[in-house]
Amino acid sequence: MATKNMITFFFAILLLWSFVTPSAARNPPAFAEKVMHFFFPNVTVALRNDCEHDVFYSCEFKNSEGHLTALQPNGIKSWTFKEILFPLRWCYVSTGNDVYGVFWAYSVRLKCTYCYFSLRKDGVYLYKEDKREWEKRPLYLDPLL
């Protein structure tokens, strides 16, 4: 029943948008691209090393290395992907002897399409654009144990 309601809602939004957007009738491919971008936006996740030493990370993205990789001080690593069906992306990070673990690099609950993380000696911080401040993110248990 929920799937039927979602499909009905999707088509209702599509129909409404076709009336609201005058260019939709003149340029169908551009309209379809706008609809796709609205429902399935591009998401960018970026990690920046704000420590004075190398930080080791491994993230679950299609184009990631798949093993622990060193990120040099002030170095930035980013990935871009299309959000389809509420993806979850995680990263393992070790910023020092006592600070290591897994954090959610992307989930719908983070409410970001550009998720900018600062890796610091005391943990991982996400920049919250709406508040214009850094929010410390929890690190979960080491997955390698």
Buried (B, 14 or more C-beta within 10 A) or exposed (E): EEEEEEEEEEEEEBEEBBEEBEEBEEEEEEBEEBBEEEEEEEBBBBBBBBBEEBBBBBBBBEEBEEEEBEBEEEBEBBBEBEBEEEBEBBBBBBBEEEBBBBBBBBBEEBEBBEBBBBBBEEBBBBBBEEEEEBEEBEBEEEEEE
